[in-house]
C-alpha cells in the first residue's frame, strides 16, 4: 500500500464530500458523514479526488511527497480520469 488518504480529525468538518467523491470504496460509510478510512488498500495510487474535494483541506495522502501533479491519476475537478488537467 503506497497511497491512501489520511484524515486530519481537527480540520475535518464531517461534511461527507470526500466519501461521496471516492469511487474505490476506501471509506466506511456506516458512521454517516464521519470519514473513516477502512479499506486503504482499495485506494488507487495517485488518486486525489477525495482530497481535492475536501473544503477544508483535511486530507493528505500517505507518500504524497513522492508524486508530482503529472502522476496523479484522477482529476481534482471531476474526480475521474479526464483531459481537463485542472
N, CA, C and O atoms as a GROMACS GRO file, in nm:
protein
  344
    1UNK      N    1   0.085  -0.116   0.000
    1UNK     CA    2   0.000   0.000   0.000
    1UNK      C    3   0.090   0.123   0.000
    1UNK      O    4   0.158   0.151   0.099
    2UNK      N    5   0.090   0.195  -0.109
    2UNK     CA    6   0.180   0.310  -0.120
    2UNK      C    7   0.106   0.442  -0.128
    2UNK      O    8   0.170   0.547  -0.141
    3UNK      N    9  -0.027   0.442  -0.122
    3UNK     CA   10  -0.103   0.566  -0.136
    3UNK      C   11  -0.241   0.546  -0.074
    3UNK      O   12  -0.313   0.454  -0.112
    4UNK      N   13  -0.276   0.630   0.018
    4UNK     CA   14  -0.411   0.627   0.074
    4UNK      C   15  -0.436   0.758   0.150
    4UNK      O   16  -0.340   0.823   0.192
    5UNK      N   17  -0.563   0.796   0.169
    5UNK     CA   18  -0.593   0.921   0.237
    5UNK      C   19  -0.573   0.911   0.388
    5UNK      O   20  -0.597   0.807   0.449
    6UNK      N   21  -0.529   1.022   0.446
    6UNK     CA   22  -0.516   1.036   0.590
    6UNK      C   23  -0.600   1.157   0.629
    6UNK      O   24  -0.578   1.267   0.578
    7UNK      N   25  -0.694   1.138   0.720
    7UNK     CA   26  -0.786   1.245   0.760
    7UNK      C   27  -0.730   1.318   0.881
    7UNK      O   28  -0.696   1.257   0.982
    8UNK      N   29  -0.722   1.451   0.871
    8UNK     CA   30  -0.686   1.535   0.984
    8UNK      C   31  -0.816   1.559   1.062
    8UNK      O   32  -0.900   1.639   1.020
    9UNK      N   33  -0.831   1.491   1.175
    9UNK     CA   34  -0.955   1.497   1.252
    9UNK      C   35  -0.986   1.637   1.304
    9UNK      O   36  -1.103   1.670   1.326
   10UNK      N   37  -0.885   1.719   1.323
   10UNK     CA   38  -0.906   1.856   1.373
   10UNK      C   39  -0.965   1.943   1.263
   10UNK      O   40  -1.055   2.023   1.289
   11UNK      N   41  -0.916   1.930   1.140
   11UNK     CA   42  -0.962   2.014   1.029
   11UNK      C   43  -1.091   1.963   0.965
   11UNK      O   44  -1.164   2.040   0.903
   12UNK      N   45  -1.118   1.834   0.980
   12UNK     CA   46  -1.235   1.773   0.916
   12UNK      C   47  -1.364   1.828   0.976
   12UNK      O   48  -1.380   1.832   1.098
   13UNK      N   49  -1.456   1.870   0.888
   13UNK     CA   50  -1.586   1.922   0.935
   13UNK      C   51  -1.696   1.817   0.918
   13UNK      O   52  -1.814   1.846   0.938
   14UNK      N   53  -1.658   1.695   0.880
   14UNK     CA   54  -1.751   1.582   0.868
   14UNK      C   55  -1.868   1.610   0.774
   14UNK      O   56  -1.983   1.580   0.804
   15UNK      N   57  -1.834   1.668   0.660
   15UNK     CA   58  -1.937   1.700   0.561
   15UNK      C   59  -1.970   1.580   0.472
   15UNK      O   60  -2.078   1.576   0.412
   16UNK      N   61  -1.879   1.483   0.461
   16UNK     CA   62  -1.903   1.364   0.381
   16UNK      C   63  -1.872   1.377   0.234
   16UNK      O   64  -1.888   1.281   0.159
   17UNK      N   65  -1.827   1.493   0.190
   17UNK     CA   66  -1.798   1.515   0.048
   17UNK      C   67  -1.690   1.418  -0.001
   17UNK      O   68  -1.700   1.365  -0.111
   18UNK      N   69  -1.588   1.396   0.079
   18UNK     CA   70  -1.479   1.307   0.039
   18UNK      C   71  -1.530   1.166   0.013
   18UNK      O   72  -1.489   1.101  -0.084
   19UNK      N   73  -1.620   1.118   0.097
   19UNK     CA   74  -1.673   0.982   0.080
   19UNK      C   75  -1.759   0.973  -0.045
   19UNK      O   76  -1.758   0.871  -0.115
   20UNK      N   77  -1.835   1.079  -0.073
   20UNK     CA   78  -1.918   1.081  -0.194
   20UNK      C   79  -1.832   1.083  -0.320
   20UNK      O   80  -1.872   1.028  -0.423
   21UNK      N   81  -1.716   1.146  -0.313
   21UNK     CA   82  -1.628   1.160  -0.429
   21UNK      C   83  -1.549   1.033  -0.458
   21UNK      O   84  -1.509   1.010  -0.572
   22UNK      N   85  -1.528   0.949  -0.358
   22UNK     CA   86  -1.445   0.829  -0.374
   22UNK      C   87  -1.519   0.720  -0.451
   22UNK      O   88  -1.631   0.682  -0.416
   23UNK      N   89  -1.454   0.670  -0.555
   23UNK     CA   90  -1.511   0.563  -0.638
   23UNK      C   91  -1.451   0.426  -0.607
   23UNK      O   92  -1.478   0.329  -0.678
   24UNK      N   93  -1.370   0.417  -0.501
   24UNK     CA   94  -1.294   0.294  -0.476
   24UNK      C   95  -1.325   0.228  -0.342
   24UNK      O   96  -1.250   0.142  -0.297
   25UNK      N   97  -1.434   0.268  -0.277
   25UNK     CA   98  -1.478   0.206  -0.153
   25UNK      C   99  -1.370   0.207  -0.045
   25UNK      O  100  -1.348   0.107   0.024
   26UNK      N  101  -1.302   0.319  -0.032
   26UNK     CA  102  -1.195   0.334   0.068
   26UNK      C  103  -1.253   0.366   0.206
   26UNK      O  104  -1.195   0.328   0.308
   27UNK      N  105  -1.367   0.435   0.208
   27UNK     CA  106  -1.424   0.484   0.333
   27UNK      C  107  -1.535   0.394   0.386
   27UNK      O  108  -1.609   0.333   0.308
   28UNK      N  109  -1.545   0.385   0.518
   28UNK     CA  110  -1.657   0.319   0.585
   28UNK      C  111  -1.767   0.423   0.599
   28UNK      O  112  -1.751   0.522   0.670
   29UNK      N  113  -1.878   0.402   0.532
   29UNK     CA  114  -1.988   0.499   0.533
   29UNK      C  115  -2.092   0.470   0.641
   29UNK      O  116  -2.194   0.538   0.647
   30UNK      N  117  -2.067   0.371   0.725
   30UNK     CA  118  -2.165   0.333   0.827
   30UNK      C  119  -2.177   0.435   0.940
   30UNK      O  120  -2.273   0.430   1.017
   31UNK      N  121  -2.082   0.527   0.950
   31UNK     CA  122  -2.085   0.628   1.056
   31UNK      C  123  -2.142   0.761   1.007
   31UNK      O  124  -2.115   0.865   1.066
   32UNK      N  125  -2.219   0.757   0.902
   32UNK     CA  126  -2.276   0.880   0.845
   32UNK      C  127  -2.171   0.958   0.771
   32UNK      O  128  -2.100   0.903   0.686
   33UNK      N  129  -2.159   1.086   0.801
   33UNK     CA  130  -2.065   1.171   0.728
   33UNK      C  131  -1.926   1.176   0.792
   33UNK      O  132  -1.840   1.251   0.745
   34UNK      N  133  -1.903   1.099   0.896
   34UNK     CA  134  -1.771   1.090   0.959
   34UNK      C  135  -1.681   1.004   0.871
   34UNK      O  136  -1.702   0.883   0.863
   35UNK      N  137  -1.580   1.062   0.804
   35UNK     CA  138  -1.496   0.980   0.716
   35UNK      C  139  -1.400   0.892   0.796
   35UNK      O  140  -1.322   0.940   0.879
   36UNK      N  141  -1.406   0.762   0.768
   36UNK     CA  142  -1.316   0.665   0.828
   36UNK      C  143  -1.254   0.584   0.714
   36UNK      O  144  -1.326   0.521   0.637
   37UNK      N  145  -1.122   0.588   0.705
   37UNK     CA  146  -1.052   0.512   0.601
   37UNK      C  147  -1.045   0.367   0.650
   37UNK      O  148  -0.961   0.333   0.733
   38UNK      N  149  -1.133   0.284   0.597
   38UNK     CA  150  -1.141   0.145   0.642
   38UNK      C  151  -1.075   0.046   0.546
   38UNK      O  152  -1.039  -0.064   0.586
   39UNK      N  153  -1.060   0.087   0.420
   39UNK     CA  154  -1.001  -0.003   0.320
   39UNK      C  155  -0.894   0.072   0.241
   39UNK      O  156  -0.912   0.098   0.122
   40UNK      N  157  -0.782   0.107   0.306
   40UNK     CA  158  -0.679   0.185   0.237
   40UNK      C  159  -0.620   0.114   0.115
   40UNK      O  160  -0.574   0.180   0.022
   41UNK      N  161  -0.622  -0.018   0.115
   41UNK     CA  162  -0.569  -0.093   0.001
   41UNK      C  163  -0.652  -0.073  -0.126
   41UNK      O  164  -0.603  -0.097  -0.236
   42UNK      N  165  -0.776  -0.028  -0.110
   42UNK     CA  166  -0.862  -0.004  -0.227
   42UNK      C  167  -0.826   0.123  -0.302
   42UNK      O  168  -0.862   0.139  -0.418
   43UNK      N  169  -0.756   0.214  -0.236
   43UNK     CA  170  -0.725   0.344  -0.296
   43UNK      C  171  -0.631   0.326  -0.416
   43UNK      O  172  -0.532   0.253  -0.409
   44UNK      N  173  -0.663   0.392  -0.524
   44UNK     CA  174  -0.581   0.390  -0.645
   44UNK      C  175  -0.461   0.482  -0.626
   44UNK      O  176  -0.477   0.600  -0.594
   45UNK      N  177  -0.342   0.430  -0.644
   45UNK     CA  178  -0.222   0.511  -0.628
   45UNK      C  179  -0.228   0.634  -0.717
   45UNK      O  180  -0.247   0.624  -0.838
   46UNK      N  181  -0.213   0.750  -0.656
   46UNK     CA  182  -0.217   0.875  -0.730
   46UNK      C  183  -0.354   0.939  -0.736
   46UNK      O  184  -0.366   1.054  -0.778
   47UNK      N  185  -0.458   0.869  -0.694
   47UNK     CA  186  -0.593   0.927  -0.694
   47UNK      C  187  -0.602   1.028  -0.582
   47UNK      O  188  -0.566   0.999  -0.468
   48UNK      N  189  -0.649   1.146  -0.613
   48UNK     CA  190  -0.661   1.251  -0.512
   48UNK      C  191  -0.799   1.314  -0.512
   48UNK      O  192  -0.816   1.426  -0.462
   49UNK      N  193  -0.898   1.245  -0.566
   49UNK     CA  194  -1.031   1.306  -0.580
   49UNK      C  195  -1.094   1.339  -0.445
   49UNK      O  196  -1.159   1.442  -0.432
   50UNK      N  197  -1.077   1.254  -0.344
   50UNK     CA  198  -1.136   1.285  -0.214
   50UNK      C  199  -1.066   1.406  -0.151
   50UNK      O  200  -1.131   1.493  -0.093
   51UNK      N  201  -0.935   1.410  -0.161
   51UNK     CA  202  -0.859   1.522  -0.104
   51UNK      C  203  -0.886   1.653  -0.174
   51UNK      O  204  -0.895   1.757  -0.109
   52UNK      N  205  -0.900   1.649  -0.305
   52UNK     CA  206  -0.928   1.771  -0.380
   52UNK      C  207  -1.068   1.824  -0.352
   52UNK      O  208  -1.092   1.944  -0.361
   53UNK      N  209  -1.159   1.734  -0.319
   53UNK     CA  210  -1.297   1.776  -0.293
   53UNK      C  211  -1.318   1.826  -0.151
   53UNK      O  212  -1.422   1.886  -0.122
   54UNK      N  213  -1.222   1.804  -0.063
   54UNK     CA  214  -1.236   1.844   0.078
   54UNK      C  215  -1.232   1.996   0.091
   54UNK      O  216  -1.133   2.059   0.052
   55UNK      N  217  -1.339   2.057   0.145
   55UNK     CA  218  -1.343   2.203   0.153
   55UNK      C  219  -1.246   2.264   0.255
   55UNK      O  220  -1.218   2.383   0.249
   56UNK      N  221  -1.195   2.183   0.347
   56UNK     CA  222  -1.104   2.236   0.449
   56UNK      C  223  -0.961   2.188   0.432
   56UNK      O  224  -0.873   2.224   0.511
   57UNK      N  225  -0.935   2.106   0.330
   57UNK     CA  226  -0.800   2.054   0.310
   57UNK      C  227  -0.758   1.957   0.418
   57UNK      O  228  -0.640   1.949   0.452
   58UNK      N  229  -0.853   1.884   0.474
   58UNK     CA  230  -0.826   1.794   0.586
   58UNK      C  231  -0.771   1.658   0.543
   58UNK      O  232  -0.751   1.571   0.628
   59UNK      N  233  -0.746   1.640   0.414
   59UNK     CA  234  -0.698   1.510   0.366
   59UNK      C  235  -0.560   1.526   0.302
   59UNK      O  236  -0.540   1.607   0.212
   60UNK      N  237  -0.468   1.447   0.352
   60UNK     CA  238  -0.338   1.433   0.289
   60UNK      C  239  -0.324   1.286   0.251
   60UNK      O  240  -0.409   1.204   0.287
   61UNK      N  241  -0.219   1.253   0.180
   61UNK     CA  242  -0.202   1.116   0.135
   61UNK      C  243  -0.069   1.059   0.180
   61UNK      O  244   0.034   1.127   0.177
   62UNK      N  245  -0.073   0.934   0.221
   62UNK     CA  246   0.049   0.862   0.255
   62UNK      C  247   0.136   0.857   0.130
   62UNK      O  248   0.090   0.815   0.024
   63UNK      N  249   0.260   0.900   0.141
   63UNK     CA  250   0.358   0.907   0.032
   63UNK      C  251   0.325   1.013  -0.072
   63UNK      O  252   0.374   1.006  -0.184
   64UNK      N  253   0.244   1.111  -0.036
   64UNK     CA  254   0.207   1.219  -0.128
   64UNK      C  255   0.331   1.292  -0.180
   64UNK      O  256   0.333   1.339  -0.294
   65UNK      N  257   0.433   1.303  -0.098
   65UNK     CA  258   0.555   1.374  -0.137
   65UNK      C  259   0.630   1.306  -0.250
   65UNK      O  260   0.718   1.368  -0.311
   66UNK      N  261   0.598   1.180  -0.279
   66UNK     CA  262   0.667   1.107  -0.385
   66UNK      C  263   0.599   1.122  -0.522
   66UNK      O  264   0.645   1.066  -0.621
   67UNK      N  265   0.489   1.196  -0.527
   67UNK     CA  266   0.415   1.215  -0.651
   67UNK      C  267   0.422   1.361  -0.693
   67UNK      O  268   0.431   1.450  -0.609
   68UNK      N  269   0.419   1.385  -0.821
   68UNK     CA  270   0.403   1.522  -0.869
   68UNK      C  271   0.269   1.529  -0.942
   68UNK      O  272   0.206   1.426  -0.966
   69UNK      N  273   0.225   1.647  -0.976
   69UNK     CA  274   0.091   1.666  -1.035
   69UNK      C  275   0.070   1.581  -1.161
   69UNK      O  276  -0.042   1.536  -1.186
   70UNK      N  277   0.174   1.559  -1.240
   70UNK     CA  278   0.160   1.480  -1.362
   70UNK      C  279   0.133   1.333  -1.334
   70UNK      O  280   0.081   1.262  -1.420
   71UNK      N  281   0.168   1.287  -1.215
   71UNK     CA  282   0.149   1.146  -1.181
   71UNK      C  283   0.013   1.118  -1.120
   71UNK      O  284  -0.026   1.001  -1.109
   72UNK      N  285  -0.062   1.222  -1.082
   72UNK     CA  286  -0.194   1.199  -1.024
   72UNK      C  287  -0.286   1.141  -1.130
   72UNK      O  288  -0.289   1.189  -1.243
   73UNK      N  289  -0.360   1.040  -1.093
   73UNK     CA  290  -0.439   0.965  -1.190
   73UNK      C  291  -0.583   1.013  -1.202
   73UNK      O  292  -0.653   0.973  -1.296
   74UNK      N  293  -0.629   1.096  -1.111
   74UNK     CA  294  -0.768   1.140  -1.112
   74UNK      C  295  -0.775   1.291  -1.106
   74UNK      O  296  -0.705   1.354  -1.027
   75UNK      N  297  -0.858   1.348  -1.188
   75UNK     CA  298  -0.877   1.493  -1.195
   75UNK      C  299  -0.939   1.545  -1.066
   75UNK      O  300  -1.034   1.487  -1.014
   76UNK      N  301  -0.884   1.654  -1.014
   76UNK     CA  302  -0.939   1.715  -0.893
   76UNK      C  303  -1.074   1.782  -0.920
   76UNK      O  304  -1.152   1.802  -0.827
   77UNK      N  305  -1.101   1.816  -1.042
   77UNK     CA  306  -1.225   1.885  -1.074
   77UNK      C  307  -1.344   1.791  -1.084
   77UNK      O  308  -1.450   1.820  -1.028
   78UNK      N  309  -1.327   1.681  -1.153
   78UNK     CA  310  -1.442   1.592  -1.176
   78UNK      C  311  -1.431   1.459  -1.104
   78UNK      O  312  -1.529   1.385  -1.097
   79UNK      N  313  -1.316   1.427  -1.049
   79UNK     CA  314  -1.299   1.301  -0.978
   79UNK      C  315  -1.282   1.180  -1.070
   79UNK      O  316  -1.284   1.066  -1.024
   80UNK      N  317  -1.265   1.206  -1.197
   80UNK     CA  318  -1.248   1.098  -1.295
   80UNK      C  319  -1.120   1.120  -1.373
   80UNK      O  320  -1.057   1.225  -1.361
   81UNK      N  321  -1.083   1.023  -1.453
   81UNK     CA  322  -0.971   1.043  -1.542
   81UNK      C  323  -1.023   1.123  -1.661
   81UNK      O  324  -1.112   1.077  -1.733
   82UNK      N  325  -0.967   1.241  -1.682
   82UNK     CA  326  -1.016   1.326  -1.791
   82UNK      C  327  -0.902   1.408  -1.849
   82UNK      O  328  -0.788   1.396  -1.805
   83UNK      N  329  -0.932   1.488  -1.946
   83UNK     CA  330  -0.833   1.566  -2.017
   83UNK      C  331  -0.820   1.709  -1.963
   83UNK      O  332  -0.742   1.787  -2.016
   84UNK      N  333  -0.896   1.744  -1.860
   84UNK     CA  334  -0.900   1.880  -1.810
   84UNK      C  335  -0.769   1.926  -1.748
   84UNK      O  336  -0.729   2.042  -1.763
   85UNK      N  337  -0.702   1.836  -1.679
   85UNK     CA  338  -0.576   1.870  -1.609
   85UNK      C  339  -0.592   1.991  -1.518
   85UNK      O  340  -0.505   2.078  -1.515
   86UNK      N  341  -0.700   1.996  -1.445
   86UNK     CA  342  -0.723   2.110  -1.356
   86UNK      C  343  -0.644   2.100  -1.227
   86UNK      O  344  -0.653   2.189  -1.142
   0.00000   0.00000   0.00000
